[in-house]
């Protein structure tokens, strides 16, 4: 099946999101300007945790992709970054591209397998959708929150957004979806990512199992939800019995006009 990638459109999607984040989250000179900072910071610190602000999203060079003329714009939504680093969109892109040839943690291995399934790549060793585009270039990634709530020991990444953080940051996630216009949304994690999507959607229609058709403003997408990839290895056959068949169904729905 012919796959085409619009590089200029991908760049425009990235610019849209960067302009929004520069005005509402993190300026180009890395100044955190989110209006919710005070409340979110307090919600983390009252738990004796640290609050790490300003961790932006990723939009790949091949995000604006089509298969047989049908848009396949994929947005993956996870939990939080889990580090203290301030992360611009440029830094996030540098991190993701570094994973293409470098070592991947369980999360990024799960992201890669997710993208391979959505692009109908059956061989796990094949990671390109065509001669030029790696699967890690052909998607966008956002987190439920654009800040992290972290244990104060500085060693663990096992924190998760407070209820205040994911509630307030849902407005940024909604705008991200409106600006990027994904046709497929995949959430990784059963609490904050799932509840964030539930909060920002205007309409949801159950299709099958963990698959729904969702509307966010003028955007329609097929949404599927899974456990976080770091937990997949502890669930026997979760990838083969749950993730891959579900994503195959999502792919079929997207290519058959299941969303605009």
Buried (B, 14 or more C-beta within 10 A) or exposed (E): EEBBBBBEBBBEBBEBBBEBBBEBBBBEEEEBBBEBBEEBBEBBBEBEBBBBBBBBBBBBBBBBBBBEEBBBBBBBBBBBBBEEEBBBBEBBBEBBBEBBEEEBEEBBBBBBBBBBBBBBBEEEEEBBBBEEBBBBBBBBBBBBBBBBBBBEEEEEBEBBBBEBBBBBBBBBBBBBBBBBBBBBBBBBBBBBBBBBBBBBBEEBEEBEEBBBBBBBBEBBBBBBBBBBBBBBEEEEEBBEEBBBEBBEBBBEBBBEEBBE
